[in-house]
Amino acid sequence: MTVFPGGTGVTHLTVYDWTGPDGLPGGSAHVHLVCTEGYVVLEGRGRLQTLGADGYAETPLTPLTVAWFAPGVVHRLVNDGGLKILVVMQNAGLPEAGDAVLTFPPEHLADPARYRAAAALPPDDPAGGARRRKDLAVDGFVRLRAAVERDGPDALADFYGQAAALVRDQLPTWRGRWRDGPLAAATATGEQLDRLAEGGFHHLHDGEVT
């Protein structure tokens, strides 16, 4: 992960081509609790499957497609061929710190230890662990999709509640990352605006290329 200005993060993602339990190749379904995520499609084609306030939706992904979604949108990438994406994340560091909650079946979400064990990648078999983790998340996503299509978006409430409970003990750490990253960046912009309003410009001498 590279931290960009404003406390964002970018990742170059090659989407899994492993077939899931429903026969579709693609990634691990998950939701972000406080971060907006954006995709810029670089190569290939695929689909973004989502569950949210608008129910179930599917967005086609082709080169130069730009799509983003707010916290609470459950999402899954389907790789229809060579899908590579530039991922732009709000609040760099938080998704890696647990903000991304996988859509495991309810029995896994109800037990933090069981969830962590299923989400972990064993050092002796990381690829196998990633495949098992992805299949479990797709299994949960398929169940959620069926519930949403039957009962509407309110069917996501139990999943949201379990996801929020899973991360509650991590919130103090998240707050520190937010304070030192995105909030600090926004505060620095405010200070620069104040300086410019007073006729100052010395911060411009500190500009550099990374």
Residue pairs with C-beta under 8 A, 6 or more apart in sequence:
1 9
1 10
1 11
1 89
1 92
1 93
1 96
2 9
2 10
2 11
3 9
3 92
3 93
3 181
4 10
4 88
4 92
5 185
6 182
6 185
6 186
7 90
7 91
7 92
7 178
7 181
7 182
7 183
7 184
7 185
7 186
8 88
8 89
8 90
8 91
8 92
9 88
9 89
9 91
9 92
9 93
9 95
10 86
10 87
10 88
10 89
11 86
11 87
11 89
12 42
12 84
12 85
12 86
12 87
13 84
13 85
13 86
13 87
14 83
14 84
15 26
15 27
15 44
15 46
15 77
15 79
15 83
15 84
15 85
16 25
16 26
16 27
16 28
16 79
16 130
16 134
17 25
17 26
17 79
18 25
18 26
18 131
18 134
19 25
20 26
20 134
20 135
20 138
21 135
21 138
21 139
21 142
22 138
22 142
24 78
24 138
25 78
25 79
25 80
26 46
26 76
26 77
26 78
26 79
26 138
27 76
27 77
27 79
27 134
28 76
28 102
28 130
28 133
28 134
28 137
28 138
29 49
29 74
29 75
29 76
29 102
29 103
29 137
29 138
29 140
29 141
30 74
30 75
30 76
30 100
30 101
30 102
30 103
30 137
31 71
31 72
31 73
31 74
31 75
31 100
31 101
31 103
31 159
31 160
31 163
32 71
32 72
32 73
32 95
32 99
32 100
32 101
33 71
33 72
33 99
33 101
33 163
33 164
33 167
34 71
34 91
34 94
34 99
34 174
35 71
35 89
35 90
35 91
35 94
35 95
35 99
35 100
36 68
36 69
36 70
36 71
36 89
36 90
37 68
37 69
37 75
37 87
37 88
37 89
37 90
37 95
38 66
38 67
38 68
38 69
38 87
38 88
38 89
39 48
39 61
39 65
39 66
39 67
39 68
39 85
39 86
39 87
39 88
40 64
40 65
40 66
40 85
40 86
40 88
41 61
41 62
41 63
41 64
41 65
41 66
41 83
41 84
41 85
42 63
42 84
42 85
42 86
43 63
43 82
43 83
43 84
44 63
44 79
44 80
44 81
44 82
44 83
44 84
45 60
45 61
45 62
45 63
45 80
45 81
45 82
45 83
46 61
46 77
46 78
46 79
46 80
46 81
46 83
47 58
47 59
47 60
47 61
47 77
47 78
47 80
48 58
48 59
48 61
48 67
48 75
48 76
48 77
48 78
49 56
49 57
49 58
49 75
49 76
49 77
49 78
49 141
49 145
50 56
50 57
50 58
50 59
50 69
50 73
50 74
50 75
50 76
51 73
51 74
51 75
51 141
51 144
51 145
51 148
51 153
51 156
52 69
52 72
52 73
52 74
52 153
52 156
53 72
53 153
54 153
55 148
55 149
55 152
55 153
56 145
56 148
56 149
59 65
59 67
61 67
61 77
61 83
61 85
68 88
69 75
72 156
72 160
74 103
74 141
74 144
74 156
74 159
76 103
76 137
76 138
76 141
77 83
77 85
89 95
90 182
91 99
91 177
91 178
91 181
91 182
92 181
92 182
93 177
93 181
94 174
94 177
94 178
97 170
97 173
97 174
97 177
98 166
98 167
98 170
98 174
99 167
99 174
101 109
101 163
101 166
101 167
102 115
102 118
102 119
102 133
102 136
102 137
102 140
103 137
103 138
103 140
103 141
103 144
103 159
104 115
104 118
104 119
104 136
104 137
104 139
104 140
105 136
105 139
105 140
105 143
106 140
106 158
106 159
106 162
107 114
108 114
108 115
108 118
108 136
108 140
109 115
109 140
109 159
109 162
109 163
109 166
110 162
112 166
115 166
118 132
118 133
118 136
119 133
120 129
121 129
121 130
121 133
122 128
122 129
144 155
144 156
144 159
147 155
147 156
148 155
148 156
167 174
192 203
195 201
195 202
195 203
